[in-house]
Each structure stands twice: as C-alpha cells, then as structure tokens.
Amino acid sequence: MAAACRISARWAWADALYEGVVQDLIDELGRLPGIGPKSAQRIAFHLLSADPADIGRLQEVLGKVKEGVQFCEICGNVSEQETCRICRDTRRDLTVICVVEEPKDVLAVERTREFRGRYHVLGGALDPLSGIGPEQLRMRELLQRIGAADVTEVIIATDPNTEGEATATYLVRMLRDFPGLSVTRLASGLPMGGDLEFADELTLGRALSGRRVL
C-alpha cells in the first residue's frame, strides 16, 4: 500500500512538471497503444524540436487517415477504394478464406508469403466484459461470403489469447454445419531458436498436441 502511494505521488509530481498544451500533448500521446508516460514525453519533445515542415506533413497525413482511408466492402481490410488490393487480385484463391481480428493481422500473414487466398477481418475479438459480442464483429458478413462463393476452407487466425480462443471456438461452432467446408486453426507452438525450459505450459502443450510426422 505504501509503495503504491509513493508511485502515485511520483506520477502526480511528474504530471505537474509541464503545463498547458505540452502536458496535453503528452497525455494524448500516452493514450496510444504501446506508448507509456516516458515514451509519450520523448515523442512530445521531439515534436517540439522538429522542423515545422515535418510537423506539417504529419498533420496532413493524420488528416488523410480519417478522410481517405476506408474499409474493404468484401473483407474489411483497410483500403483507399471500395475493395482492397488483395480482393482485387484475380490471382488469389477464392476457395480459401483466412479469418483475422484486425487489418494489421493481414499484413502479418502476408509477410510469410505462404498464403494465397483471401482474408476476412472481423474487426476485433469476442470480449463480453467489454461489450463485444458476435453482433459487434463481422461474422454475419463471413457467413454471407461462404454462402455466396465456393469456399472450401476457412482458416481461423485469431490471436492465441483468451479472447482469440473464444472467438475461434465460436467460429468453429458456427461453421461446422456447412457441407464440404473445412475449418482449420493456425498451429501454435515453440518459436524457432527458443529453449524448452523457457516455454510456458500452454505453448509447450500445444506444441505437443500439434506435433507432426517427419
């Protein structure tokens, strides 16, 4: 309790160091994911010392992000047109759909250069505590795509965490009655270069259950 009070007092003292718009900038930067108080402070002071032309370009890009970027009407990925470049690519395999949570996950899969099908972005994962249920995700659109096209496989590539696993389980139950449709899940296990002694029980257990014949 005493330690918590000391930490709170230290942050309160730090907050009082800056006034006005500088502190407002630090506070807003600190709201961004992955940006802590110290990182927000460093970025804020970098912006203060940056060339006005650089700041102008940043402001212009931030404005265009909200005005010029939309979501693909087919898969839900970010796009500058009604459909994204992947959905417009006629070389893609229309029979395989990889389901991901966010547009950033599309890029992660694309970097592997192993997948040549199309994607479906849910827009998040099931999280009842935060009020995110199936109605808040693009699951109805997924059913419509499968029903309207000759889809033979759906690859579930949600995150390997509590919300991602719950979403994957829900999708499996929702899709298992489609005739001729194979529903698969991304394998998970030990990373290359890792040591067994440092692997957690869940990761090691999945590596064992997902073992393959050599």
N, C-alpha and C positions, 0 to 999 in steps of 0.2 A: 504494500500500500504506500509506504514511504517512498519507495523507488518510483512508483507511478506518479506521485505528487511532484517529485523532483523533475521527472521528464516533462510533465505538463508545464511546470514553471519555466523550464528551459525553453520550451517551444513558445510560451507566451512572451518571454523576453526576446526571443528571436523575431517574433512577429512585430514587435514594437520597434525594431531597428529601422524599418522603412515606412514611409508614409505615402499616402496618395496613390497615384497611378502606378508607381513602381511596385508597391505591395499588391495592388490589384492584378498586375501582370503576373507576378509570382504565384498568386492564388489561382488564377485561371490556368496557368501552365501546369500547376500541381494537380489539376483535375484530370489531366490527360493520363491514359493508362501507361503504367511503367515509369512515370515521372514522379520522383519523390521530391521532398522540400529542397534538398540541396541541388538536385538537378534542375529544378524549376528556377532556383536562384541563379545558377550558372547561365542558363539559357536567357533569362531576363537581362542580365548584364551584358551578355554577348550581343543581344539585340540593341541594347542602348548604345553600344560602341560600334555597331555595324554601319556601313555606308548607307545613306538614305536610299540610294538606288536599289540596294539589296532588300531593304525593308519594303520598298515599293513593289518589287517583284513578288515578295512573299504575300503581301496584301492582295495583289492581283490574283495569284494562284488560289489563295483561300476563298476569294470571292467566286472564282470559276468552279471550285469544287462543289459548292452548293447549287450553283446555277446551271453548270454544263454537264454534270455527271448524273446519269440516271441508271436504273436497274433494268437488265435484260428482261424483256417480257416473256421469254421462254424459260431461262434457267435461273434468273435472279442475280446474276453476276453484275458487277459494275460495268457500265458501258457509256459511250458517248452517242450511241444510236439506239434505236428501239431493240435491236438484238446485238449481242456481244460478238466479238471476232470469232470465238470458239463455235458458237451456234451458227455463224455464217459460213464456217469452214465445211465445204462439201466433202472433204476427205475424212471427216470424223465418222466413227462408227455409231450409227443411230440406235443400235440394238443394246448398247451398254450405257447406263447412267451411273455416275458416281455422285452420291449424296454427301454434301459437306454442310458445315454450320454457317460459315461466313465466306465472303468473297476472297479474303486473304488465304483461305484454305485451298482455293482453286489454284492459286499461284504455287503453293507448296507442292501440290500433286503434279502440276505441270513441270516443275523443276526436275522431277525424276525422269521425265521423258519416257515413261513406261506406260502411260495411259493415253489411248487414242479415241476414247468415247466422248460422251458429253457429260455435263455436270447438272446438278440441281442444288441450288443454295437455299437452305431452309430459312436463313435469317436469324439463327440462334439455336438454342437447345432447350429442351423441356426443363423448366425450373419452377415448380408450383409455388415455392416460397417467395419467388419474385413475381408471381402472377403470370408466368409464361406457360401456357398450355398449348395443345395442338392447334387451337384456333388462331394463336398468335404467330404460328410458323407456316411455311409454305408447303404444308402436307397435302392439302386439297389439290393444289396445282400439280404435285407429284403424281397423285392418283390419276388426274386427267391426262398427263403426259403418257403414263404407262398404258392407259386405256385406249388412247388415240394412236399410238405407234406400236410397231412390232418390237417391243423391248423384251429381251431375253434374260438380262441380268441387271440387278441393281446392287451396286457396291456401296455399303454403308461406311463412310469415312468420318464419322463424328469423333470428337476428341475422346481420348481414353481417361475420362474423369467421371464423376458421379452423374453429372447432367448429360454428358455424351453417351454414357452407357444406358441411361434411362431412355434417351431418345432412340438409340439403336434398338433396344428391346421393343419399344412401341412400334417402330417401323417394321420390324420382323413380324410382329403380330398382325399389323395392318396389311402387309403384302403377301403373307404366306398362302392366301387363298387364290392368288392369281394363277391360273393354269399356265404351265410352261415357263414360269418366271423363277429364276434362280436368284436368291438373296444371299449375298456374301458380306463378310465383315473384314476390314483390314486386319491383317495379322499384327500382333504386338509381342515384343519380347526383348531380348538383350540387344543393346546397341553395339555396333562394331567398335572394337577397341576397349570394351568395358571388362571389368572383373566381376566374377560371380559373387565374391564376398561383399561387394558394394551394391548388389541388386536387391531391391525390396522384394518382399514375399509375393506381392501381386504380379510384378513384372516377371519374376522367375517362374511363378506358377503358370503364367500364360505362355512363356517360352516352352515349358514342358508340354502343355496341352496342345500347342501348335507345332510340335516337332514334326519333321518330315523325313521320309526315307531318302537316303543318299545313294 
